[in-house]
């Protein structure tokens, strides 16, 4: 499916057990049906009439929620992770229910970001943005590439040229390239002037070329997102983190990453709960790096939040969906009329304790994904080696249960289940 071309037709989703909105403040919607027209959510209600729909999907009482969003990956311009030599990691993330990804700066062997090359960094951002305008990993994933790494020597005209070319992300400042306030504050001002979203690396340096960024520098950057505030992967001292939480722009967001310090994430969560700011938490993976790739990374962060920090599971899901959509201005991440129909059906594992996926989350049991939908098109029924679910969807009355071990673990994979 070419990028930005949605499934043409009308799709009804019925028999929803719980409909998780993805909106932190709305939680679970009082509805059991969703109507989709040409890839866009057209109606939400109870017992909607689907007699004229092209396709009807029966989710058999499962939990339905938005597709997850990963706002922190270290990608090349194809579906390959050179640090771990991981092939098709983006596609695997899609099958597990991560339907949108945002880059934190393209990197690979010889990439200009590692050589203090302002012209090369600008060219890479523009090139990557153009690549992902035309490339959907797995055929369907929405990938926002082309995050520029700030380099000494960049001038305002560079940011205007990048914006004119469609670039709108600044890669985590301090993750590579320039980071000291005296070098980057003019660039941050130019970036914001031209509509870029700005991210800052928080904590000690992580790899050669990255830099230590603690409270003084981070607050001076005044980013939209404080990346991996729980450590990427080593956390900053609590005193610095607390300063950031207390003094940052209240409209900014803090990001927890899967490969970070989970004990620090718990402490930050408790503190932000006291301040009434849990709606400013988002989840990222910070993968695929030397610490590996995990297609279940954002979902596992949501599960941990529900299980160990007593965040209602529907709000934990919002931290990996709607909160991120709000941060970046995306038209996905929520079950809402007018939004792109990127939707999951999730369920408790076979023979597991609990009645549904939300109850499983409170026990830190991994839920399974029985349907991944992008733009109203069913694109996957399971992740490779994902948890088999207790229930399965039916498409136009035909069950989609997969019980053959070879098919379940190894394929075949046929994208596009609605024709």
URDAJO-V37914 format. One record per helix or strand of 3 or more residues. SS is the DSSP state (H for helix, E for strand). FROM is the first residue (numbers start at 1). TO is the last residue. Records with the same first field share a line. If there is no record, write none. Layout:
SS=FROM-TO, FROM-TO
//
This chain:
E=10-14, 18-20, 33-37, 40-45, 55-58, 63-66, 68-73, 98-103, 142-144, 169-173, 197-201, 225-227, 253-257, 281-284, 343-347, 368-374, 377-380
H=89-95, 112-115, 118-134, 137-139, 156-164, 181-193, 215-221, 238-247, 262-274, 278-280, 297-308, 313-319, 322-328, 357-362, 405-410
//
